[in-house]
């Protein structure tokens, strides 16, 4: 039995050392993978935030342009037909007041 221990002793130690080194390498690899994943997630988050910001700016410009055009059209209608505009405004106010008082 001592022959078995003597023959396998150094070999077993080398295997144990290799396993310990493998554990350290795996731990380092896992840490690196986590760091890369966090870095990539941050980059994707920033890219997405930039795209959302750009889209929101485009939508704001579109709404602002549409609102200006609508306001200009209403102004032109009121200037062209002031009496009918006044009657429409009065009727709308009357209807809303009746709806709100119920």
C-alpha positions in Angstrom: 0.0 0.0 0.0 2.9 2.3 0.6 4.1 1.6 -2.9 0.7 2.8 -4.2 0.9 6.0 -2.2 4.5 6.6 -3.2 3.7 6.2 -6.9 0.4 8.2 -6.8 1.5 10.9 -4.3 3.3 13.2 -6.7 0.8 12.6 -9.5 -2.1 13.2 -7.2 -0.5 16.5 -6.1 0.0 17.6 -9.7 -3.7 16.8 -10.4 -4.8 18.7 -7.3 -2.6 21.7 -8.4 -4.0 21.6 -11.9 -7.6 21.5 -10.5 -6.8 24.5 -8.2 -5.3 26.4 -11.1 -8.3 25.5 -13.2 -10.6 26.8 -10.5 -8.7 30.1 -10.4 -8.8 30.4 -14.2 -12.6 29.7 -14.2 -13.1 32.3 -11.5 -11.1 34.9 -13.5 -13.1 34.0 -16.7 -16.4 34.4 -14.9 -15.4 37.8 -13.5 -14.3 38.9 -17.0 -17.6 37.7 -18.5 -19.6 39.6 -15.9 -17.6 42.8 -16.5 -18.1 42.5 -20.3 -21.8 41.9 -19.8 -22.2 45.0 -17.6 -20.2 47.1 -20.0 -22.3 45.9 -23.0 -25.5 46.4 -21.1 -24.5 50.0 -20.3 -23.6 50.7 -23.9 -26.9 49.3 -25.1 -28.8 51.3 -22.5 -27.0 54.5 -23.6 -27.7 53.7 -27.3 -31.4 53.1 -26.6 -31.7 56.3 -24.5 -30.2 58.3 -27.3 -32.6 56.8 -29.9 -35.6 57.5 -27.6 -34.4 61.1 -27.1 -34.0 61.6 -30.8 -37.5 60.1 -31.5 -39.0 62.3 -28.8 -37.4 65.4 -30.3 -38.8 64.4 -33.7 -42.3 63.9 -32.3 -42.1 67.2 -30.5 -41.2 69.0 -33.7 -44.0 67.3 -35.6 -46.6 68.2 -32.9 -45.3 71.8 -32.7 -45.5 72.2 -36.5 -49.0 70.7 -36.6 -50.2 72.9 -33.7 -48.9 76.0 -35.4 -50.6 75.1 -38.7 -53.9 74.4 -36.8 -53.6 77.7 -34.9 -52.9 79.6 -38.2 -55.9 77.9 -39.9 -58.2 78.9 -37.0 -56.8 82.4 -37.0 -57.4 82.7 -40.7 -61.0 81.3 -40.4 -61.8 83.8 -37.6 -60.4 86.7 -39.6 -62.3 85.7 -42.7 -65.6 84.9 -40.9 -65.7 86.6 -37.6 -69.5 86.4 -37.0 -69.8 82.7 -37.7 -66.7 82.1 -35.6 -68.3 84.0 -32.7 -71.5 82.0 -33.1 -69.7 78.7 -33.2 -67.7 79.7 -30.0 -70.9 80.7 -28.2 -72.6 77.5 -29.2 -69.7 75.4 -28.1 -69.5 77.2 -24.8 -73.2 76.9 -24.2 -73.1 73.1 -24.9 -70.1 72.6 -22.6 -71.7 74.6 -19.8 -74.9 72.4 -20.0 -72.8 69.2 -20.0 -70.7 70.3 -17.0 -73.6 71.5 -14.9 -75.3 68.1 -15.0 
